[in-house]
Amino acid sequence: MNENICVVYTHSKLGDLIWQLPYIKALSEYHKKKITIIVRASTQAKKILKDLDHFDNIEYNNFRKGVYYWIDTYKLYSFLKQKNFSHLYVLDKVSRPAIAAKFAKIKNIIGPGIGNQKKWLTTKTYLNKEDWKLSYSDLSQKIFSINNIPIYNLNPELKINLEREDVDKKIVENKKRVISFGIDSGEDFKMWYEELFVELANKLYEKDLFDQIYLVCGKKNEKMASKIINLSKKKYFINCSNYNLVNIMAVIKKSIFFVGNNSGPLNMASALGIKSYGLISNDPVSELKYSNIIAITPDNYVDNVWNRDRKGMKNLTVEKAYNFIIENLKITN
């Protein structure tokens, strides 16, 4: 049988996609084929996955709701039928990829099978409703387990070729010692305060650990980077809020280490093989267990508890973060 493999993942966040990379790679290894993946455009997967060699094709679908539900489902069906895939893997509980695959007459449709989705799968083993409480990583592992697909590495991995034409040459040619701070998040309650980043930078600079700091954040949070620069009045900060995702990857790859909130750039830094310190106070650190992220938590931290109030991030002091980083660098250097 000439196998042609497609994977669909409908979540919109970059960090969520990064968590799925070990499982997509495992499918490529299992079938000994390069993979086509269909994701939302908001993940910018065509840019961030470009240098991974187990992808054959990266496509976008909006996966919208309401009146657009069937429009996007038809577009998905048309693509699947045209490409004549032998296998379609759905890595979440959404039904529409399985529906599109069924009408496209794909012979092997595999997914968690939670809820209505199971009607459209070709497999006979499914997860149960309780499994949907699992983390995204644990959920994917269970899907693979019931389908007897081995996973050889649970940690996400990314690559970027700094010689790519779409990477700013100024970043590549920067000879200074740089580190990166990931200062924002898609969820406010995960964000350390700007003044705390300023204090941490002062302490790390006094220790002569860097020449420059890249402030990594989205364009909509440009005010956070500006606030840090204005509070500090130091010249070593570089505001990256206008950088595109490829150049964010590049500055992270150039960094000695990364310090940041629990968000996409932290996951990206770890996947790129950069020493990554996660500032965790209001959300479960256990969610990071399948990564190389080094979590820094408050002294009174309790795992698996959510706190939706950003003020809880103040429980993680500058002194704790600084001492942790210094001790960790001593151990690893």
N, C-alpha and C positions, 0 to 999 in steps of 0.2 A: 504493500500500500504506500503510495506517495503522500506523505504527511505534509500538511500545510497548517501551521498553528497560529491561532489568534487569541489574544487575551483582552478582555474588556474590564476596565475599572472606572467607575462613574463618579468617584469622589472628586471634589473640586480643589482641595488643598494640596499644595506642593509637598508638605511634610507627610501627608497620608500616602501619596504616591511613592515617596522615598521608602517608606516602611514596607511597601510591597515589592521592592526591587529584588530581594533575595528569592522570592517565590517565582517571579517571572524568569529569573535566571535559572532557577531549578527546573522549570518547564523546558527551557532551551536545552539544558543538559540531559534531561530525561528523554526528550524526543530527538536529540542530536540535530536540532534544526534552529535556525534563527527565527525570532518571534515577530509577528505583527502585533502591535498594541494599539488599542483605541481608548482614548482618555479625553477629558475635557480640555479645551484650549487654555483655560485658566491655569493649568499646571505648567504650561510652557515646556511640555515634555520634548518637543522637537529640538529645543535648545539644550536642555539639561542632560538629555540621554544620547545626544549626538555621537559622543565618543565611546559609548559602550558597544562592544562588537557582537553582542548576542541579539541585537535588534535588526530586523530586516526592513521594517516599515513602521512609522509612527503616524497615526491618523487621529483627527479630532472629531468629536461629536458633542453637541451641546447638552444632550440629555435633559432637555427642558420639560417642564410640567404644563398642565393645562392644555390649551388648544394646540400647543406645539408638540405635545407628547407623541402623537402619531406621525407628525411630519418628521421628527428626528428618528423615530423608529423606522420609518420607511427608508430614510437615507441610510440608516445602518443596514437594513435588509438588502438594499441595492448594492452596497459595498461588499457585504459578505457573499452575496450570490455571484458577483463579478469575480471575486478572488478565489472562489471554489475551495474554501477551507475544509480540511478534514476534521479539525478539532476547534471548538470554541470553549475557552475557560472564562467564567464570570467570577470575579474575586469579591463580589458583594451580593447582597440579597435582591438587587433590582431585577425585575422580571423582563424588561423590554429587550435586553440583549439576547436572552434565551428565546423570546418570542420571535425576534428577527431571524435568529439562527435556525429555528424550527421551520419557518416559511422558506428560508434559503436552502433547506434540505441538507444542513450540516449533520453528519452522521453521529458525531460525538459532541454532546453539549454537557459540560460539567460545571457545577457551581455548588454553593452551600445548600440549596434546596429548601431554604426557610420560607414559609408562607406559600404564596401563589407560585413562586418560581419553580417549585418542584414539578409542576404540571408540564413544564416545557423542557425539562432536562431528559437526557437519554440514560443517565445513570439510575441505579436502584437504591443507592445509599445516600442519605441526606443527614445534615445536621438537624438538631432540634431547636425549639424556640429558646431554650435556656442558653444555648451556645452563642446566641446573638449578644449576650452580655459580656462575652470575651473581648479582649483587645483585638484590634485589627490584625496584628501579627499572630496572636494565638488562634484566631478564627481561620486564617489562611493555613496555618500549620495543620489544623484539624481537617480542613478540606483535603489537603494533600495526603494526610494520614489515611483517611477512609478510602482514598483512591490509589493507595500504594505508590505514591510518587515521592521519591527520596529528596531531602533537602540537605545540601552539604555545608552550607554556610548561612547562618541566620542573621548576620549583620549586613545592613545595606552598604552597597559600594557604588561610588560614582567616579567618573574620570572627566578631566578636561584637558585638552591639548592647548597649552598657552600660546602655541604658534597659530591657532586658528585666526582667520581673517577678521572674525567678528569680535576678537578680544582687543581692547584698547592697548596699544603698544606702550603707553606711558605706565600702565600697571606692570606689564612684563619687564620693562626696563628699569623699574624702581629698584635701586640697590640698597635702600635703607631697610633697617630691621623693623618689620611691621607686625602688628597684631590686629585682631578684629574684635569689636564689640557688637553683638546682635542686640539692639536696644528696643525693638518693638515686638509685637505679636499680633495675631489676628484677634486675640482675646485680651482685653485690658487687664484682667486680673492676674495674668501671667507676667506682667511687665514690672521689672525693677525700676525704681525711680531714677530720674535723670541725675539728680545730685549725688546719688550713690555711685553711679558710673564715674562721675567726675572725681570723687574721693578715691575710688579704686584706681583710676588712671594715675592720680598723683602718687599714690603709694608704689605702684608698679614702676613708674618713671624714676622715682627716687632709688629704686633697686636696679636701675639701668637695664631694664628688660626689653626696651623697644625704643625706636626713634619716632614712629608714627603709629596712630591708631585709626583704622578704618571704622567709621560708624555706619553699620549696616542696618538699613531700615527701608520700608516702602515709601513711595513718594508722598502718600497721604499723611505720613508721620514725619515729614521733613521738619516740623516744628520741634520735635523731640531732639533731633540732631543739632538744630540751631540753639536750642536751650542749653544743651551740654556744652557746646562751644562757647556760648556767651557766659555761662556760669564759670567755666574754667579759665577763660582768658589765656589759654595756652595755644601754641601754634602747632601742636603735634596732631590735632584731630583732622581727619578728612571726611567730609560729609558725603556719603554714598547714596543719599536718598534719590538722586536722579540717575543712578546707574541702572542699566538693564540687567536682567538676570544672569546673562553670560558674564558680564563684568563683575557682578557680585560673586559668582563662582570663582572668578580669577583672583579677586582680592583675598578671598578666603584661602584659596590654594597657596597664595604667596605668604600667608600669615604663619608666624611661629606658633601661635595658638589662638584659639577663639574663646571668648567668654560671652554668654548671652542667655536670653530668656528661652523658655521652652517653646520653640516655634520652628518654622521651616528652615531658616538659615542655620540653626543649631544642628538640625538633622542633616542638612547639607554638608556642614563642616565635618561632622563625624564621618559621613559617607565618603568624603573626599580624602580621608585619612589624616586630617588635621587634629591635633590634640584639642579636644572640645570640652569646655567646662559649662555645664548647664546650671543656671540659677533657678532653683526649684524651691518654692515655699507653699504655693496654693493648690498644687495638683500632684497626682500620684507619680512618684519617681519610679515605681515599678513598671510603668509603661515604657521606660527606656531600657529595659533589661536586654533587649535584642539589639544593642548598639554599643559603640565604644564611647558613648557620652559619659563624661565623668561628672556626676551630679554633686552640686554643693547645696546643702540644705541647712536650715536653722538648727540650733541645738535642741529645740523642743519639737522638732518635726515629727509628724505622724503620717505614715504612708497610707495610700488608698483613701484619702480624705480630700474632698474638693472644697475650696473656699473661693467664692466668687467676688470677694471684696479685695481690690488691689492693695488696700492698706496692709493686708497680710504679708505682702512681699517685703515690708519693712522688718519683718521678723528675721530676715536674712541680712545680717549686718555686713558692712564693708570689712570690718576686722575679720569676721569669719571667712568671707570670700577670699580676702587677701592672704591670710595665713594658710588656708587650704591650698591655694594655688602655689604659693612659695614652697610649702612642704612637698607637694606633689612633684613640682619641677626638680627639687633636690633628689627625690627618689628616682626619677626617670632620667636625669641627666648624668 
